[in-house]
């Protein structure tokens, strides 16, 4: 089968305020759930289960004929959890410094973008309507989670900002592409992907701030409790998106344009 010609229906959500909120919560849950599973149970078993869950999530996402909120966001959550495990494993088990892993994951992401652009001539999520573009999209999503995890740990640990100040720092960075798009004509595709990448360390920093012990500048609520609360919030938002008829529209999704209506 020619992947570039295998037309499919829209497989990604409309990019609205609800999308960004759910994305941020999913990144936070990926961080807290990964830490809970790895430190509470056998880390190798946790990683194996995480990989299996990721494979299941992506299988149903690729099998689906169109965007379905519960399938799509389950896949995103599994990417968030396993991506966190993979990025943390590179540092903890292999001893790779956060600076190095951040650079390596950034290069990997850049290579995916370059390859995507070379084959498809368009990085817009408005155009995720072929199988090959969907593959590039999910490779990009996985790379952004790995990069974001490493970058968040880099600012919190190596730069000494701590979890809360790292969250504030990344929140400021998150606003920049939106401001650039709305007021200074920043390219929409560049603005979207920049903001998308930053959601990972932004959500993870606040998840760690709520979950980690007070001895390391957290609030001490625990990874398990934080994961449970985030899961409930995500389920509520997914139900909302499933019931919202706008999510069933056939037109291509927008990005910051949707937020500016």
SVG drawing of the C-alpha trace seen along z (x, -y; Angstrom):
<svg xmlns="http://www.w3.org/2000/svg" viewBox="-23 -42 49 49">
<polyline fill="none" stroke="black" stroke-width="0.4" points="0.0,0.0 1.2,-3.5 1.1,-5.2 1.2,-8.7 -2.0,-7.9 -3.9,-6.0 -6.5,-8.7 -8.1,-8.7 -10.5,-10.9 -9.4,-13.5 -7.6,-11.7 -6.7,-14.6 -8.9,-16.8 -9.8,-20.4 -7.3,-22.6 -9.3,-24.6 -8.9,-25.7 -10.1,-22.3 -7.4,-20.6 -4.7,-22.6 -6.1,-22.0 -6.4,-18.2 -2.9,-18.2 -1.4,-19.9 -3.2,-17.5 -2.0,-14.5 1.6,-15.6 1.2,-16.1 -0.4,-12.7 2.4,-11.1 5.0,-12.5 3.2,-11.5 2.0,-8.1 5.4,-7.2 7.1,-8.1 4.5,-6.3 4.7,-3.0 8.5,-3.0 9.2,-3.8 6.3,-1.9 6.8,1.3 9.5,3.2 10.8,0.6 11.5,3.1 8.0,4.5 6.5,1.0 8.4,0.1 7.3,3.3 3.6,2.7 4.0,-1.0 5.3,0.2 2.5,2.7 -0.1,0.1 1.5,-2.3 1.4,0.3 -2.3,1.0 -3.2,-2.7 -1.5,-3.3 -3.0,-0.2 -6.5,-1.4 -5.7,-4.9 -4.3,-3.7 -7.2,-1.3 -9.8,-3.9 -11.3,-5.4 -11.7,-8.9 -10.9,-10.9 -12.5,-9.5 -11.7,-11.4 -11.5,-8.4 -9.1,-6.5 -7.0,-9.5 -6.5,-10.7 -5.8,-7.2 -3.0,-7.0 -1.7,-10.4 -1.7,-9.4 0.2,-6.2 2.8,-8.2 3.1,-10.5 3.6,-7.7 6.0,-5.6 7.8,-8.7 8.5,-9.8 9.8,-6.3 12.1,-6.2 13.5,-9.7 14.0,-9.1 15.6,-5.7 18.2,-7.3 19.3,-9.5 18.8,-7.2 19.8,-3.8 22.3,-4.9 23.7,-7.9 23.2,-10.3 23.2,-13.9 20.1,-15.9 21.9,-18.4 23.0,-15.6 19.6,-13.9 17.9,-17.2 20.2,-17.9 19.9,-14.4 16.1,-14.4 16.0,-17.9 18.1,-16.6 15.8,-13.6 12.7,-15.8 14.4,-18.1 15.2,-15.1 11.5,-13.9 10.3,-17.4 12.9,-17.6 11.9,-14.1 8.2,-14.9 8.7,-18.2 10.7,-16.5 8.1,-13.8 4.9,-15.7 6.0,-19.3 3.7,-20.4 3.9,-20.1 0.4,-21.3 -1.9,-19.2 -4.6,-20.6 -3.4,-18.0 -3.2,-14.8 -5.3,-12.9 -3.0,-10.2 -1.5,-7.2 2.0,-8.4 1.2,-11.8 -0.4,-10.1 2.8,-8.1 4.9,-11.3 2.5,-13.0 2.8,-10.3 6.5,-10.1 6.6,-13.8 4.3,-13.5 6.6,-10.8 9.7,-12.9 8.2,-16.0 7.4,-14.0 10.9,-12.7 12.4,-16.1 10.0,-17.9 10.8,-15.4 14.5,-15.9 14.2,-19.7 11.9,-19.9 14.3,-17.9 17.2,-20.0 15.7,-23.3 14.4,-21.8 17.6,-20.0 20.7,-21.3 19.5,-25.0 18.2,-24.8 14.9,-26.4 12.9,-23.7 9.5,-22.4 7.3,-25.5 9.7,-28.0 10.3,-25.6 6.5,-25.5 6.4,-29.4 9.3,-29.5 7.7,-27.1 4.3,-28.8 5.9,-32.0 7.5,-30.2 4.2,-28.6 2.5,-32.0 5.2,-33.3 4.2,-31.5 0.5,-32.4 1.4,-36.0 3.7,-35.8 1.0,-34.3 -1.8,-36.7 0.1,-40.0 3.3,-39.6 2.3,-37.3 4.4,-34.2 3.9,-31.3 0.9,-29.2 2.6,-25.9 5.8,-27.0 3.6,-28.6 1.6,-25.4 4.5,-23.0 6.5,-25.3 3.6,-25.5 3.0,-21.8 6.6,-20.9 6.5,-23.3 3.3,-21.7 5.4,-18.7 7.8,-20.3 5.1,-22.8 2.6,-20.1 5.3,-17.8 6.8,-20.6 3.5,-21.4 2.8,-17.7 6.1,-17.2 5.5,-20.3 2.2,-18.9 3.5,-15.3 7.0,-15.5 8.0,-15.7 8.4,-19.0 12.0,-18.2 12.7,-18.7 10.4,-21.7 7.2,-19.9 3.8,-20.0 4.0,-16.4 0.6,-15.1 2.2,-12.0 2.4,-10.7 -0.5,-8.3 -3.0,-10.9 -1.9,-13.4 -2.3,-10.8 -5.7,-9.9 -7.0,-13.5 -5.5,-14.2 -7.1,-11.0 -10.5,-12.1 -10.1,-15.6 -9.0,-14.1 -11.9,-11.7 -14.4,-14.6 -12.8,-16.5 -12.8,-13.5 -16.5,-12.9 -17.2,-16.6 -15.3,-16.3 -17.2,-13.1 -20.5,-14.8 -19.6,-18.0 -20.9,-17.9 -18.2,-20.3 -15.7,-17.5 -17.5,-15.6 -17.1,-18.2 -15.3,-17.2 -13.3,-20.3 -9.6,-20.5 -8.8,-21.6 -7.2,-24.9 -4.7,-25.8 -4.4,-29.3 -7.1,-30.6 -9.7,-28.5 -8.7,-30.3 -9.0,-33.7 -12.7,-33.4"/>
</svg>
